[in-house]
Amino acid sequence: MKPTLFILAAGMGSRYGGLKQLDGLGPNGETIMDYSVYDAMRAGFGKVVFVIRKDFEDDFRRVVLSKYKNQIPCEVCFQSIDSLPEGYTRNPERTKPWGTNHAVLMAKDIIKEPFAVINADDFYGKESFQVLADYLQSVEGTTGQYCMVGYRVQNTLSENGSVSRGVCSTDENGLLTDVVERTKIEEVGNKIVFTEDGQDTELAPNTPVSMNMWGFTPEYFAYAEEAFKLFLQAHGQELKTEFYIPTLVNDLIKAGKATCRVLDTPSKWFGVTYSEDRPQVVMKLNTLIKQGVYPAKLF
């Protein structure tokens, strides 16, 4: 069975000011998400599932899903702040969503095969989708053998300011042991450093970092469901605390319930972290088209 690509797109409407303003970065108005779907199709993914907000379903189907018709099967599910387990309530003043792992939970009744999770607005590169698809096909029928694509930190920097990244530690077998969020990562001179408490610490250029590109088998949903209940018991009345994927993955690793293989990729990640990044993203996509990596028109 082919793996499924699960795209976190519930924040899209608010981040972009509405779907009608989805930023076209390719020569024919392609969005970054279009390149992800194209790469996933080439890598061997068999279906795409999007998690969105219910209030822009009509626009999403018309503007986004219509272009993938006859290309790859697509489904949608919905994330709502009120999508809570029975018996749980939230602070009525809370307006912030519950985070990436809550978004993943919304697909628990749809996805029954190994699946990848990505952000809608990050460019991941074709090699990353290939190593991810190959791994997910290799673990079909197993449980607890997860993965994440570990980008080399030098391939994830912005030329327009510092970035935050989940810096990964691995054991001798290439399995994830920890993810630590580091802020203010940038190139200073000929070194890559992160700043914490006023101290600069150097990172090796090939240090793996998480860009929220994960691979799971379906039992992950059951783990996430139970963990979300515990999260709500501890934080359900708070206004901003979120339920994140790396937190649960770390917990499952430490409990011996799962492993997470860090898959190396030579791909260069990019996205519009700063408004000044946009022209460079357009230029990078045009370069990849000239190199023959992508056709000028994807769909």
C-alpha positions, 0 to 999 in steps of 0.5 A: 500500500502506498503511504499517504501525505498529510498536510497541515494547512489549518492555519493557511487562511489566517496566515495568508489573509484568505485563500484567495491570497495564497502566494503564487511563487512559481511561474504559473502561480504555483504555491509551495504546497503545489511543489510538495504535492508534485514531489510526493506523487513522484516519490510514490505517495498514493493519497494526500490528506489536508487538515483545514478549518471548516470555515474555508472548505468551499474556497479550499476545494475550489482554489486548491483541490481543483488543481489536483483533480485527476492527479492524486486522490485527495481528502480533507479533515477539519481542525477546530478549537472545540474538537476535544475528547468527550468530557473535556472543555476549554477555557472560553477565552482561548482562541489559539489552536491546540497545535500540530499534534492536535491537527494530526489527530483530526485524520485518525478516522481517515488514514489507515496506512503509513503516513507523512506529516508536513507543513503546508508552507515549507519547501522540502525538496524532492529528495526528502519526499523520496527518502520518506516514501521509501522508509514508510513503505519499508515499515508497512505492517510494523508499529513504533518505527517512526522517522523524521527527515533531518535537514542539515542546518546549513541548508535551512538558514535564512539570509535575512535574519536568524531562525529557530530550529529543532536541533536533533541528537541521534545515537550510533544507529541513527535513531533520534534521542532528543530534539531541542528547540534552539533560537537565533540560529544564524551564520556569523562569519564562516560559522553557524551559531545559536545564541542562548542566554547571551552565549554563542554556541557553534553548530556543525554545518551537517547537524540535523534539524527538524523542519516538521517532516515526520513519518508515522504508522497508524497506531500513532493516532492512538498514542496521540489521542491518549497523550492529548487527554493528559495534555488537556488535564494539565493545560486545558484551561490555559490560553496558549499552550500547544500540543506539539508533535516533537513532545509526544515523539520524545515521550514515546522514545523515552518510554520505549514505545517507539523509535524515530529514525533520522533520515538524512537529506541533501535537500535545501529547505526554504520558506518565507520566514521573512518578507524579504525571503520572497524574492529569493524563494521565487529565484530558487524555484526558477533555478530548479526549473531551469535545472530540469528538476520541475516543469514550468507548469506543475499541473 
